[in-house]
Amino acid sequence: MSAAIRLKKFGSKKRPYYRIVVMDKKAARDGKTIEELGYYHPIEAEDRQISFDALKVRSWVDKGAEVSDTVRKILNKKQFSL
């Protein structure tokens, strides 16, 4: 099983929010997760929209989990380097 760090969508139409999760690469977008690492609210105020556990993210990257392009951009907004 290969893992990926990617987004899982929640919320209603035109009011989405996402959780940053670790999932099997072949699982559906809203499928079963291995672990939740944080959240991303694109609609909320700038200071509250991104939150994640840096130690867990680093741990999963060290274990070989691939980071999606979108999550990589989100992490870079918080000056987190991979």
N, C-alpha and C positions, 0 to 999 in steps of 0.2 A: 504494500500500500504506500503510495506516495502522497504526501500531504502538501497542501497549499494554504497560504494565508490570504484570505480574500474577504469580500463583503457579503453579508446576508441581509436581505431587504426586509424591512418592517414598515409599519405605518399605513396610511390610507392614500388614496389617489391624490396626487399633487402635494402631499405632505409626507414624503418618505424620510425614514431614518434608517441607518445601517448599523450592524454590529460587525466588528472586525473579528473574524473567527478563523480557526484552523479546521479544515475539512479535507476529506479525501478528494483528490483532483477530479475524479470522475463523478462525484456526487452532484445532485441538482443544486441550484443556487440556494434554495430554501430548505435543503435537506438536512440530515443529521450532522451535527458538528462534533468535533473532537474536544475543542476547548474554545471559550470566548476570551478574547484578549482586550477588547475595548469597544468603543462606539464612535459613530460619526453622524452628526446632525447637520446636513447641508443648509437647512432653513433657519436654524437658530442663530443667535448673536455670535459674532466672531470669537469671543473669548470662551464660549462654552461648547463649541461644536465638536471638538476632537478630544478624546481621552482614551488612553491605552496603557497597558502595563508593559513598560520597556523591557523589564527583565524576562517576562514570558515571551515577548517577541524575539528577543535576542536568543533565548533558549531554543525556540523552534527553528530559527534560521540556522543555528549551529547544528541542529539535528538533521538539517537538509530540507526543510520545508521551503517551497518556492513562494515568493511574494508576488502577487498580481501587480500589474502596472498601476492600477488605480490606488491600491493600498500603499504602494511605494511612494506615490505622489502625496498621499495624505500624511504618511510618516515624515516625509521631507518637509512638510509645512511646519512641523513641530521640531525641526532640526535634529531628527533622529536619523543617523546614518547607518546603512546596512553593510 
